[in-house]
Each structure stands twice: as C-alpha cells, then as structure tokens.
Amino acid sequence: MSSKLEANPTVKRRVVIFKRWPVTTVAIVILVAIAALLTSAFSGRAIADSASETLATPESFAAIGDTAARSAALFTEAGKVLTDPRCVNCHPAGDRPRQGDASRPHQPPVERGADGFGLPALRCPICHQPANFEPAGVPGDPAWHLAPRDMAWEGKTLGQICAQIKDPAHNGNRSLDEIVHHVGTDHLVGWAWAPGGDRRPAPGTQMQAGALLDAWVKTGAVCPN
C-alpha cells in the first residue's frame, strides 16, 4: 500500500508542499483549528440573540440642570460600553483573558505575558490575526493584546472604573482628552463594535462612545456613585 502511495505523483506533490511549509505556519494552522474546536465546545463565542443595545446622545442629557449630575449621568451611559464583555474581557483582573458574554476563561489556556501579548511560547498574534478569521470564529486585530494589569476593570463598579480612568497611574499615563481620543478612535477598541462571528457588538457605536466621554470631560469628569 505504501509503495502505491509513494508512486502516486499527486500524493508526492502534496507531501513535498507540506514539508516546505515553515514550522510557524503549521503551528498557526494547528492552533487556529484547536482554538475553533475549543471555542465551540466551551461556548467561547457570545451568541447574538438580540440586537446590540443603543446609546443615548450627549444632547439628550441637556435637561439635567446640575452640571455634576449631568456629568455623572454621561459617564453612566458610556459605562454601558466600558462594562460590556467586549471590553471587560480584555481588561481582566488576572492574567488570563476572558471570552463570550459570560466572560469565561480563555480557551485554549493562555497568559498575559510581560507585555500583554502573551507568553513567549504562545503569543497572541499566533492565533489572533490582523482581522477576524470568520471560518474558525477567531477574533483578530493588528494589535491584539490585553490591557495592562493596572487597567483591569473586571469585578469593579462603574464608579471604580471611572476613578481608575481618571488616574494616570492606572490609565496608561493618559490625559482625559487622550482617553476620549483612545476610546473614540483606537482600532483595537473599535473591534468591540465589529467583533465578527455571532458575537454581540458593544452598545451604540465607537463614535457615540467617544462623544459621551468627551461631553463627560467637558462637564467636569464627575464619577457616578
């Protein structure tokens, strides 16, 4: 039987092509396949059984006469995005990312690593390509990684997240204007509204989220209780 296979030029050609693949390419193919199987088995992908929640516009808060109360209300509205699984899953309290609307531990098991891009043996870009890989349901972005440990949101109240966002020691050393720009324009942040597969997008749009935070800053950046 083996001699017949060896004599078959088609089989020979396929074997030669496979042998010429770089080891990293083979590893990526295998890991993506494993990720797809585990994601399906452990329900890692969120199921979109309803339309994404909408966001109110900054103008709709104009009736709140007290500026501080209006500012806190604006952040509460923006908080629908900040506390959404699409965002919190990449701002975990520990070193393992989360998946799905239930924020399950990432499958296959991975760790944050020193720079947020994973451990040396299993870097995030090995499975997470520059764009969503729809055949396997694997999300992607050119800069796919976890937020720093000191920017963890998981398990925190909206008021605690607000205080953290205002603190340069826990927001990536950004000013409030830079936070607005980051949320409103960053490509990886924008993935939350285009997550691919059956994932439910974050509420509203990225532009609306940025506009709400901009109005929050301009009204004093007051945190909700």
Buried (B, 14 or more C-beta within 10 A) or exposed (E): EEEEEEEEEEEEEEEEEEEEEEEEEEBBEEBBEBBBEBBEEBBBBBEBEEEBEEBBBBEEBEEBEEEEBBBBBBBBBBBBBBBBBBBBBBBBEEBBBBBBBEBBBBBBEBBBBEEBBBEEEBBBBBBBBEEBBEEBBBBBBEBBBBBBBEBBBBEBBBBEBBEBBBEEEBBBEBEBEEBBBBBBEBEBBBBBBBBBBEBBBBBBBBEBBBBBBBBBBBBEBBBBE
